[in-house]
Amino acid sequence: MEEEKKITKIVINKDDELTDIVTAILDSPNERIILTFAEETDLLISPINLKVLLETADENEKLLVAQIIKNPTGLRNAKLAGISTIDVPSFPTEEIWEKEEINYANRINPPKEEVMPKTETPTKEEEDTPKISDFQKRIDSAIERGKERREIKEESSQDIQNDEDVLISLDEDLPSVNEDLPITIDPDLSKVDFSRKTQDPQKIQPEKRVKERRDLKLNVEAIGEKIKNFFNNIPIPTKYKKLAPLVAISIVLLILLVGFIYLNTALLVKVKIYVEAKEVSIEREFQGDKNIKEIDFENLKIPVKSESVEKSRSTNITATGKAFKGEKAKGQINITYIKESCNDDTAALNLPAGSTLSTKGKVYTLDSDTSVKCTTLTVAGITAIEVGEEYNLPSGQLFTFQGYSSTELLALNNSGAITGGSKQEYTVLSKADVDAGVEDLKKIAIEEGENELKGLSDKWLIIEDSLTSEVIADSIKTSVTIGAEASEVNLSIKTKSTASYYLKDGFDDGVEDLLTKEAKEKNLFETDKDWDLELDTDIEKEISVIESNEQGVKIKLVAKSSVKPKVDKNKIVDDLKNMNWKEGQEYLKGFEFSEKETKIEFLPENFPEFLKRFPKRQGGVMISVLNVN
């Protein structure tokens, strides 16, 4: 089936059945449908099947065009069914679709019949004078030419009638029949002894045979007389009465033939079975076992294995760290130790080398251990903690020591300025440079390792959440140390990726069996019949590792899908062919798989109930299985 520009093309092969085509029309998402008869098919033999297809399209508000190539009979039957046709391999033109839209509108809403103007009332003479066609004129001519021959026959027949053993009715004695009112006459056979038919003719006495022959002759004469009287009472012109028996017989045979053909070709039963799919889900825990080779669904054991790969990657990174080199500023300060009731006996305050002091946000350290006595100025040397001109200070600056308040211990550089500080900037390898490079290399190496693990084997499936990757410890190497002056540095790393696998051979089939078994155990369709269930091929599976240790691996399976009863349309049709109408209706009530009841439609609609039956011809019973959302 192909779709192009909102047109659905249904290609019909010789093995396709009427029900398949009807289903395809119902499932078409487009309003324009082309039926392409690519091969010889029985569907083109009769316009009845084609009429069913057209009615199906009309009921679903779809336009239908039949593409029939090199098949005049099929074209004729399609036109008799009212289907628009084309006999070329190309798509129908827009003009054809427009005409089909008009035809569809006329079929749905037929135009009202125009009232014919009244004609003049014929005179009584015209009404009494029958209109004779050319065919009737030729018959009358033949009758006139054989008039003398018929008179001779009348005389002969009259003589024959005098014989007790022979009874012949002349053509002129047979009444005609009205073609519009076909009538069948049941002869009066009440006087005939049918029990005689079961006797051996050789054992019947001759006198009995003569009597039976005479009784039969009298019965036939009575029947002939009744038929003759019946036709004589019908107001048919005398010259046409000789044709009445032939016409009557022809009409009866025609009616029987038409009735036989109609019962075997025109009857159609449409059955719509509504099926509602229901959701089924399972949750199972499988014990992973590295020592088995097949999945054990009964004991929930599954073969597993672990694999790992290492990847090495290296690259050059650009150093972006900043550092300075130069001289630190130096100078001398006068330290004063202040304490209440301070005297010469007060113990001295010892300040170790490296003690920090600051002024205006600049930090310095003592160059050596210094002992400061109360009431005594102590001179000490200091050095800036970093290089740079900003640590050069003029004299007269007040310093405070870390850990002491300014009212207890302070210092002044009143003996001179602090000088000698200078600096120069340069580039070094920073830790941030290394971390950024490792992250880039890690992404590449891990992606390659995981892809390799995912395609490791066709017989095994990877458990996605078991996949882990990491950078191997102590594998990060740089050509220079962090903090060293550099512009471009080589960086290398190693990664390790690990994953667990389970054997996939037979796993999907086993999951389907588990879901189907679960649906049957829960009796989702609330029936006492053991229906075959049809599982949706789209199964959602989630597999995860819930435990992994020295004892083994536990795998959790969560699966979900939808399931519905499997309806065998061919079997239903075969079963219905052997049932009467009432039995078939009861049988079809067993195919109710949703809140919507099975719908049975007999065509034609006004067909007598007592004559209804399930057609045995191919395509006479159309089974449609419709999904209910």
Secondary structure, DSSP 8 states (H G I E B T S, - for coil): -EEETTEEEEEE-TT--HHHHHHHHHH-SSSEEEEEE-S--GGGT-HHHHHHHHHHHHHTT-EEEEEE-S-HHHHHHHHHHT-EEE-SSS---HHHHHHHHHHHHHHHS--------------HHHHHS----HHHHHHHHHHHHTHHHHHHHHHHHHHHHTSTT-----GGGS----TTS--------TT--GGGGGS-GGGS-HHHHHHHHHHHHHHHHHHHHHHHHHHHTS---HHHHTTHHHHHHHHHHHHHHHHHHHHHHT-EEEEEEEE--EEEEEEEEEEEETT-SS-BTTTTEEEEEEEEEEEEEEEEEE--EEEEEEEEEEEEEEEEE--TT--TTS--EEE-TT-EEEETTEEEEESS-EEE-BT--EEEEEEEEEESGGG-B-SS-EEEETTS-TTTEEEE-TT--BB--EEEEEEE--HHHHHHHHHHHHHHHHHHHHHHHHTS-SSEEE-GGG-EEEE-TT--EESS-TTSB-SEEEEEEEEEEEEEEEE-TTHHHHHHHHHHHHHHHHTTT--SS---EEE-S--EEEEEEEEEETTEEEEEEEEEEEEEE---HHHHHHHHHTS-HHHHHHHHHT--BSSS--EEEEESTT--GGG-----STTSEEEEEEE--
